[in-house]
Structure formats: structure tokens, C-alpha cells
């Protein structure tokens, strides 16, 4: 009897150790290392199901959205897209391709929002930089409790001095307008300088700076900044076209964005025509609860819709990924890691798909496009999925950005 009890206890402890090690992969998901591959992406991959590369409308009416997109081509209006997600969005390899694809015909209205990830101690897209002086407090979406009020971007910087200077650089896409996104009081602008320290003429109204020329680098000095929490800086060029705002945070879930108070109204500052919600990967790690996830989706989607009634929403499912499990092997003191398919991803995809269908929301099925079950190992062999089995390589992200861009353009009637 004692031996039997000991065996049962050992099995239970082993089960909990597997669960704990599985959940410890949060470090990997919060601090990913994106593997670099070539700069160009093609569709020459055997695992892809190109027939699935389309948007399932589920009864959603995008006729007004198509008109607004066409208007950005013909009348100089701005068509705004918010690409909301997790680490798959934060690094912006895919977002950059999506931005380029959607801007090919109408042209670009600017870089869109740039978020000071690096100042908060996390990875940042490589096409811009933001610096702040002097000292500041920072907060990240997935590191609670937050030391400052959290902006909708998932990053918050609060200067610790009345006067602070912010330097913004975006060499690839010069800008002539900067819109501030923040919590708290609007800071006053003391002066604006170019990259050589020369004073730059400007106008400042409604939290927006205008310059009479396009710049690639700018230094803006504020006063009364200690009562402000900066969340991001929206960069515009003169004229109309498309803006694609990538808002992604490592480890993010539907519920983590829902934890930001008044998130939908704060997101509306970007005036989105289309909100693409690409979440679900992180819900597939640890203990998965279908009911809890369905509630989290409903709260976030309802809030976004209520605050942005003229916007359309596109829900995107995750594709299959891998996870590590740890098991004891007879004769060894340490547990041995094995990589297996994360079966929760298929359940997460089904919940998102069902929610979109039952609520008349457009849906893009990355799981199906990737080939469904068994796709993760194929993507890894093709060096589209990185060695950690969760994050894509840079080439993989570019592939997904291109695939999603083509699906959106097709639904816009561009071919």
C-alpha cells in the first residue's frame, strides 16, 4: 500500500512539474529573439493552403469600408488600419509588409504610430527610434502592477522632471506631423529642433505638432511633462493615403488589452477604419479555459465596437505552434525536454472562428492557411517558424504580412 501511494504521489508531482515548465515558457513569449532570414518573401512553400488565404465575411458588410479605401486613392482621404496583437505584431516585420501592400495604390499617409518599446526595456521595430531625457518611469502591458497609467499602446513613459525632451527618428519615412498619444495632462511644447540642433518652426494644437517641411529626425522639448504618460507618437506625411498602426505587445492576450481602462475609446484616437485583431497564441499556453477566453474576446471586441461604431473588425486566428514539455527519464536525475505540438492552438482557433461567425465579424484563418494540423513542423523545416517553435523568423513574419495583405486587398476589390 505504501509503495502504491508513493507511485501516485510521484505521478502527481511529475504532472505538476510538466505544467510548471510549460508555463515557464512565458519568458520566451515575453522576450522573443526573432531569427533573421532573407529580405524577400514568396509563396513558394509546400505547407501553404492558398485556397484558404481569404477573408470569411460571416455576413459583415464592408461596402462602406471599400468606399473609404477607394477614397484614399481618389480624394486624398486617410484610410486608417490598426493592427492589434502580441509579439507577432510588436517586432513589425509582418506589419511593415502589410503597411507596404495596403499603400501600394493609394500611397502612404505616413509611418503611423511609433511606440517607445526600447525605452521600456523590450524589443522595438528597426525602422525608427525614440529617445527621452532625462529620467522617466516606464511600464509594460504584461508586467504588472503598472507604475504609471497605462496608455492603449501597452507602453507608458512618465518623465520624472518638469522639462523633458523626446527625440524621434524615422529615416525610411520622413514626416511633417506628429500626434501625441498619452495619459494625463497635455504637455506644453517649449521648442523643436532638427537633427543638427537648429530650431524648427512649428504649430501645436490639439496634441498635434505641424512642421512646414518633412523631417526624418526631430527633437521636441516639453514643459509640465511630469504630469503626462507618453504612449506613442503618430507620424504623418502631407496628403492622404493609408496609415497602418502596429500595436503589439509581447505576451499579450485579449484579456490583457481589456485590462487597460477605457481601451476602446483610447484606441479611437487613431480613428481606425479597420481594426485587425491578431491574438490567441498566448492563450494557448498554460491552462486553457474556453469559457474564459470567449468572455475575454467578447469584452474586448464589444468595447472596440462601441467606441468605434463606424469601424470594421477583422479577427485573425493563430497558426499551429509548438511547446516544450519536460519528462523524467529512467536513470536520469534531470527532466528531459521534448518539443510537441501545442494542441491548445486548434481550440483557440475554433473559439475565435466561432465567435466571429456568431457575431457577424470578418475572420482570417491563419491556422487553415498554414495547412492546419502538422503545419508547425513543416514551417520549422522551411525556416518560416523559428527554433523556439512559437515565433516566426523575420522571413516568416514577412510571409504572413504579405498573405494577410493580399487577403485584405482582395476583399477591398483590388483584384
N, C-alpha and C positions, 0 to 999 in steps of 0.2 A: 504493500500500500504506500509506504513512504517513497519508494522508488517511482511509483506511478505519479504521485503528487509532484515529485521533483521534475519529472519529464513535462508535466503540464505547465508548471511554472516556467521552465526553460523555454517552452514553445511560446508562451505569452510574452516573455521578455524579448524573445527574438522578433516577434511580430511588432512590438513597440519600437525596437531598435531599427527595424526596416522603415517604419513610419517616420521616425525622427530623422533618419538620414535622408529620406526622401524630402522632408520638409526643409532640411538644411540647404537644399539647393536654392533657397531664396537668395543667398549671397550671389550665386551665379546669375540669377534673374535680375537682381538689383544692380549688379556691376558687370555687365557683359563685355566681352572682348570680341569685337567684330573682326573676322578674318578677311583680309584684303585679297581680292582676286582681280580679274581684268576689268577695264572700264566700260566695256560694251556688253550688252545682254542681247541674247537672241532667244527664239522659241525652240531651238534645236535640242530639246530634251525629251527622251522617250517616256518619262513618267507623266508628262502633262496630258490632261484631257481637255483639248482646246474647244471641244463642243460645249463644255461646261463653263467656258470663260464668257459669261454673260450675266446680266443682272436679272434676277427674278423679281418682277414688279409687284406681285402679290396684290394687284388692284390699285397700287399707288398711282396718282395722276401727276406726271412730270411735265405736262404740257406747258404750264407757266414757267417752269424751270428751263425748259428748252428755249422758250422765247427770251428769257433773260440772258441765257448763254449766247444766243444769236445776237441779242442786242449789244453784248460786249464786243462783238465783231463789227457791227454796223453803225452803232451810235456812240461808241466811246464810253459806254457804261462799264462799271466794275462788277465782275462776277466773282463772288467770294466763296471759297471752299474751306471748311475746317476739317482737317484730317486728325481725328482724335484717337489716341491709342496708348500703347505701352512701349516697351523697349524696341519693338519692331518699328515704331514711328520716331522715337527720340533721336536716333542716330541720323535719320533723314536721308539715308541712301535711296530708299524707295520713294520717299516724299519728294525728293529732288526730281526724280524721273516723272512722277505724277504731275508735278508742277510744270515741267517742260512739255509734257504731252498735252495737257489741257490748255497750254498757252500757245501752241504752235500756230493756230489760225487767228484767234482774237488778239494775240500779243499778251505781254505780261504787264500787269499794273504795279509790279514790284516784288520784292522778296517775301513780303508778308511778315508775320511776326517772328522775331528772333528772341529766344528765351535764354537768359544767362545761366545755363546749366553749369558751366565750368566754375563760375563764381560760387556755386552752391556745392561744389565738390563732386560733380558727376560728368559723364561724357557729353560732348557737345558736337553738333554738326560742324563740318570742317570748312564751310564756306563763309563763316562770319566769326567775329569775336566781340565780346563785351567785357569791358573792364570798369571797375568802380574804385574810387578813392574818396575819403580814407576808409577806415574800418566800417564793417557792417555786420549785422546778424543775418544768417541765412536759414532757410527752411526748405525741405524737400517733401513732396507729396507722401512718400512711403516711409518717412522717418518721423514718427510721432512720439511725444507731443510736439506740435509745431511751436517754435519760439516766437513766431510772428503770425499775423493774419495771413491766411493762405490765398493768393490770387488764383484765378481759374487755370492758369498755366501750370500749376503744380510746383512752381518755384517762387520763393519770396525772398527779397533782399531789403533789409531795413537799415539805412545809414545810421551810424552812431554819432554823427555830427550834424550841425545845422546846415553846413555847406558841404556838398559832395559833387563830384564830377564823374560823369559816365562817358566812356569812350566807346563808340560803336564803329566797327569796320566791316564792310561788306564789298570787297573788291570786285566780285563777279557780277554784282548787280547794283550799280550806283543808285542813289535815292535822293529825292528832293523834299521829302515829307517824312516826319517821324511822329507817330501817335503813341502816347504813353499809356501803358496798362498797369494799374496799380490798385492797392487798397489804401484807405486812409485819405489824407488831405492831398490836394493837388499841389505839387511843389512849384515854386516860382523860379523862373529862369533868370540867372544872373548874366550869363554870357555864353556865346557859342563860338568855337574855334575850329579851324580846319586842321588837317594833319600836320601842318607846319607851324601851328600856333598863331595864325593870323585870325583876327576877329571876322566872323562870318555874319553878314546881315540876316535877320530872321524875323518872322512874325510868330506869335504864340497865342493861341486861342483854343478854348475847349480841349485842353490837354494835347494839342497838336502843334508841332513846330513846322513852319514852312521856310524853305530857302529859295532864293532866286536862281540857284544853279544846282546841278546834280553833283553829289559828292560821294566818295567811297569811304571816307573816314570823317568822323565828326566827334568833337568833344563838347558836351553840354554840361555846364555847371549850374547847380540848383542851390537855392537857399530854402530854409524851412523844410529841409528834406527829412529831418529826423521823425517827422510825423507821417511819413509815406513808406509803403512797402511796394517796391517795384517788382512787377511780374513779367514784363516783356516790353519790347519796343517794335512797333509795326512800321515797316519800311515801305514807302510808296514811291513810284516814279510819276511823272506827269502823264496825264491821259488815262484812258480806260484799259480794259483787258481783264485778265484773270489773276486773282490772288489765291494762292494755296497756302494756308496756315497749318503747319505741322505742330500739333500739341501732343507730345508723347512723353511718358514718364516710365522709367524702368520699374517693373513690378506692378504697374497699375492694373486695376480691375474696375468693373462697373461700380462697385461699392466705394472704392477709394475716391473716384471723382465725385460720387454722390455725397461724400463726407464734407466737401467744400460747400459752405453755406451759400445759398442763392446761386448755385453754379450756373444754371441755365441763363439767368439774367446777366450774369457777368460774361458768359460766353457770347451773349448777343452783342457785346461791344465790337465784335469782329464782323457784325452784320452778315451772317452766313446765308447764302442761298442754298448751299448743300452742306450737310454735316455727315461725314463718313465716320462711323464708329467702328474701329477695328480693335476689339478687346476679346478676352476669353482665354488666352494662353495661360495666364497666371491663375485663373480659377481652376484650371485643370491640375494644379499641383496641390499636394496636401489632401485634406479631406474634402471631397466634393459633395455638395448638397444641392440637388436640382431645384428644390423649392426655394432655398435661399438665393440661388443665382437668378431665378426667374423674378423674384421680388426686387433684386438689385437692378436688373435690367429695366424693369418697369418704372422704378423710381427715377433712374437717370433719364430714360427716354421721355417719360412724361414731363419731366422738368425742362428738358431741352425743347420739346414741342410747345409747351405752354408759353415759354419765354420767346420763342421764335416761330410764331404760327405760320409765317409765310415761307419758312424753310422746309426743304425736304430732307429726309434722313435715309442714309444707306447703311445697313448693318452688314458687317463683314465677319465671317467666321474664321477661326484659326485653322491652319492645316495641321496634319498629324506631326507630332514631335516625339522625342524620346525622353526618358528619365532614367536615373540611376537607382538601383536597389542594392542593398547590402545583405549578404547572407553569410552565415558561418559555414566553413568547410571543415569537415572532419580532419583532425590532425593539425589544424592551424589555429593560432591564437587570435589572429585578427580576422575581421569580416572581409569578404571579398566583394568588390563592386561588380555589378553586371548592368549593362545597358539594355533596357527593354522599351517597347512601345508604351507610351503614356495613353492608356485606354480611355482615360477621362476626357481626352480631347474630342473623341467622337460624341460623347454625351454632351459636352459643352456645345459643340456644333449643332446638335439636334435641338437643344434648348433655344439657342439663338434663332435657328431656322424656324422653329415652331412659333416663337414669339413674333417674328417678322410676318409670318403667314397669317397668324390670327389677328394681327393689328394693322394689316394693310400697309406694311413698310417694306420698301425695296430691300433685297438681300443679295449679297455676293458670296458664293460658296467656295472659299479658298480650299476647303477640305476636298471637295469634288474636283476642282481644277488641278490640284496636286496629284490626283489619282486615287484618292480615298485611302482605305486601309493598306498598309505596306509602303506608303509613299515616303515615309521618313528615311528609311534605309536607302531607298533609291536616290533621294535628294542628297543624302550624305555622300553616296558614291560619286555623284555628279558634281560634288563640291558646291552645291547650292545651299545645303544645310551645313552649319559649322560643326566642328568637332565636339562641341558640348551637346549637340543633338536638339537644342532648343532655339538658338539664334541662327539666322541665316548668315552666309558670307555676304560681303558687300555686293558681289555679283548676284547672289540670291535675292537680296533686297531690291536691286535694280530690276531684276526679272519680275518680281511681284509688283513693283511700281508700274512697270510697263503693261503688264497684264491687266491690272485694275484700271489704268488709264484708258486702255483700249475698250474695256467693257463699258466705262462711263461714256466715252466718246460715241460708241455705237448707239447707246441709249439716247444720246443727245441728237442723233440723226446725222452724225458727221460722215457716215458711210453705210 
